[in-house]
Amino acid sequence: MTRRWRRRADDPFNRPWREIDYAVVDLETTGLDLRRDAIASYGATVIHHGRMIAAHNTYGLVRPGCPLSPKSITIHSLRPGDLADAPPLSAAVDVLLDLLTHRVMIAHAAWVEQSFLSRAFKMHGKQLRCKVIDTAAMARAADLGTAHLGVEPELERLATELHLPVDSPHHALGDAITTAQVFLALAARLARRGYETARDFVDLTTADSALRR
């Protein structure tokens, strides 16, 4: 089991994970180079009391301000014409800030969402302050998929291994919904290994990130 970090007695996240609210976020981008690429679309759903709340499902396009790479178009099927009249990044920042306030962010391979959102928030005078849980780190802790081989577990393959439906692959909202389902399944599985609180999963993500640098 991953080493547990020292806990403060008044830590609000040191409670059973089902008592914490989460916002599951997925981004589709023009590429993965933080210096030149940008957010093209975003999707999010909310988990409350251990259940995904479909009424809070959110999806939006973003006018990226930089070209879409051919590879990104192939992956998420968003073309320049689809984004020409999309809202600016500032609108996405406002929506996502509202969703993430007082919630823990969940993402798959969360370094992508953390990196692009941190930059986007900073560009608009805000900060990404929320705690983060990475479902890829959770999969590695559960020894699922290719995680034990040191390969980033693909979201679709992980969902299939957990006998979960895959919702619209490489569509931001579809991937957010799939990630939410994967989180709920992994949280239940890891509870048998002693991971019981939201802090356990946050610390797991932090320790996993440190090991992979």
Residue pairs with C-beta under 8 A, 6 or more apart in sequence:
1 141
1 193
1 194
1 195
2 141
2 203
2 204
2 207
2 208
3 207
4 200
4 203
5 203
5 206
5 207
7 14
7 199
8 14
11 199
13 20
13 104
13 131
13 197
13 198
13 199
13 202
14 197
14 198
14 199
15 197
15 198
16 196
16 197
17 50
17 187
17 195
17 196
17 197
17 198
17 200
17 201
18 49
18 50
19 49
19 198
20 103
20 104
20 198
21 46
21 47
21 48
21 102
21 103
21 104
22 46
22 47
22 103
22 104
22 105
22 106
22 133
22 180
22 183
23 44
23 45
23 46
23 47
23 99
23 100
23 103
23 104
23 105
23 106
23 130
24 44
24 45
24 46
24 47
24 52
24 105
24 106
24 107
24 176
24 177
24 179
24 180
24 183
25 42
25 43
25 44
25 96
25 99
25 100
25 105
25 106
25 107
25 113
25 117
25 176
26 42
26 43
26 44
26 107
26 108
26 113
26 172
26 173
26 175
26 176
26 179
27 39
27 40
27 41
27 42
27 112
27 113
27 116
27 117
27 172
28 39
28 40
28 41
28 42
28 72
28 75
28 76
28 78
28 170
28 171
28 172
29 37
29 38
29 39
29 40
29 64
29 72
29 112
29 116
30 37
30 38
30 40
30 64
30 66
30 67
30 68
30 69
30 72
31 37
31 69
31 71
31 72
32 112
34 115
34 116
34 119
36 66
37 64
37 66
37 69
37 72
37 116
38 62
38 64
38 65
38 66
38 89
38 116
39 62
39 64
39 89
39 92
39 116
39 120
40 61
40 62
40 64
40 68
40 72
40 76
40 78
40 83
41 59
41 60
41 61
41 62
41 76
41 78
41 171
41 172
42 58
42 59
42 60
42 62
42 92
42 95
42 96
42 172
43 57
43 58
43 59
43 171
43 172
43 173
43 174
43 175
43 176
43 177
44 56
44 57
44 58
44 59
44 96
44 99
44 173
44 176
45 52
45 53
45 54
45 56
45 57
45 58
45 173
45 176
45 177
45 180
46 52
46 53
46 56
46 99
46 103
47 53
47 106
47 180
47 183
47 184
50 184
52 177
52 180
52 181
52 184
56 99
57 173
57 176
57 177
58 95
58 99
58 173
59 172
59 173
60 86
60 87
60 91
60 92
60 95
61 78
61 82
61 83
61 86
61 87
62 83
62 86
62 87
62 88
62 89
62 91
62 92
63 83
63 84
63 85
63 86
63 87
63 88
63 89
64 83
64 89
65 89
67 80
68 78
68 79
68 80
68 83
72 78
73 79
75 170
76 170
76 171
76 172
77 170
89 120
89 123
89 124
90 124
92 120
93 120
93 121
93 123
93 124
93 126
96 117
97 121
97 126
100 128
100 130
101 130
103 130
104 130
104 131
104 132
104 133
104 198
104 202
105 113
105 130
105 131
105 132
105 133
106 132
106 133
106 134
106 135
106 179
106 180
106 183
107 113
107 114
107 132
107 133
107 134
107 135
107 179
108 134
108 135
108 136
108 155
108 158
108 175
108 179
108 182
109 134
109 136
109 152
109 155
110 132
110 133
110 134
110 135
110 136
110 137
110 205
111 134
111 209
114 128
114 132
117 128
118 127
118 128
121 127
121 128
131 198
131 202
132 202
132 205
133 183
133 198
133 201
133 202
133 204
133 205
134 205
134 208
134 209
135 155
135 158
135 179
135 182
135 183
135 186
136 147
136 152
136 153
137 204
137 205
137 208
137 209
138 183
138 186
138 187
138 190
138 201
138 204
138 205
139 145
139 147
139 153
139 158
139 182
139 186
140 147
140 148
140 153
140 208
141 190
141 193
141 195
141 204
141 208
142 186
142 189
142 190
142 193
144 153
144 158
144 161
144 162
144 186
145 153
145 154
145 157
145 158
145 161
146 152
146 153
146 154
146 157
147 153
155 166
155 169
155 175
155 178
155 179
155 182
156 166
156 169
156 178
158 182
159 165
159 166
159 178
159 181
159 182
160 166
162 182
162 185
162 186
164 178
164 181
164 182
164 185
165 178
165 181
166 174
166 178
167 173
167 174
167 175
167 177
167 178
167 181
168 174
168 175
168 177
169 175
169 178
187 195
187 201
190 200
190 201
194 200
195 201
195 204
